[in-house]
């Protein structure tokens, strides 16, 4: 299983783009589970992961991307995580 946490803030256009990219690749990774978390509601997660900007993507409890996501890089990272399972 690949667990993703997308850490976002309200009104963040890059957060919306990141969510769209994740949803686009999700069908190719059926073992992927996504949780979208608003950092305003859960500021303790920004501290836990050392996040200063949004969006941030946590994959299997490791910070993978901060400030934006590119589809190709996300696919590559998810394939690496899948190989480690």
N, C-alpha and C positions, 0 to 999 in steps of 0.2 A: 504494500500500500504506500502511496506517495501522498503525504499530507501537506497542503499549502495553506498558508495564512496570508491573505492580502490585507496589509495595513493601510488604511485610507483616511482621508479627512473630507469633510463636506465641501462641495464646490470645487474639488480638485479634478481638473480635466485630465491630467496624466493618470489619475486613479481610475477614471472611467475608461481610458484607453487600455490600461493594464488589465482591467476586468474583461474587456472585450477580447483581448488577445488570449487570455487564459481560457475564456469560454470557447474561443475558436479552436484551440488545440485540445481541449478536454475530451472530445470524442476519440482521439487517437491514443489516449492514455486512460483506459477504463478503470485502472486502479487508483486514479487520482481523486482526492477529496479536497474541496475548496471551502475555506471559511473566510468570509469577508468581515473585517473588524474595523470599526471607526475608532481612530486613536483619540478623538475627543472624549469618547465614552469610556475608553480603556487606556488612559495615559501610562499606566504601569507597564504596558507592553512596549512603549517607546523606550522606557528606561531599561527594561529587561534585555531588549535587542540592540540598544544603542542607536536608535533611529532618530534622526534629526529632521528628515524631510519625508514626504510621502509622494508617491506610494512606496511601500517596501514589500517585498515578497519573501516570505520565510518558507523554505522547503525542508520538511523533516527536521524542524527546530533549528535550522541554520539559515542565516541571512544570505539570500541568493542575489537579490536585486534591490537597489535603492534609487529612487528618483525616476524610474521608468523601466519598461520591459520591452525587449525586441523579440519578435516571434521566433526567429531562428535561434537566438541564444537560449530562450526558454525551452524550446524543443530539445536542444542539445543537453541542457541541464537535466530535464526530465528523463531523457534516455539514460544519462549517467546514473541518476537515482534509481531508475528501474533495474539497471544492471547490478546494483548493489543489494537488491532485495533477495 
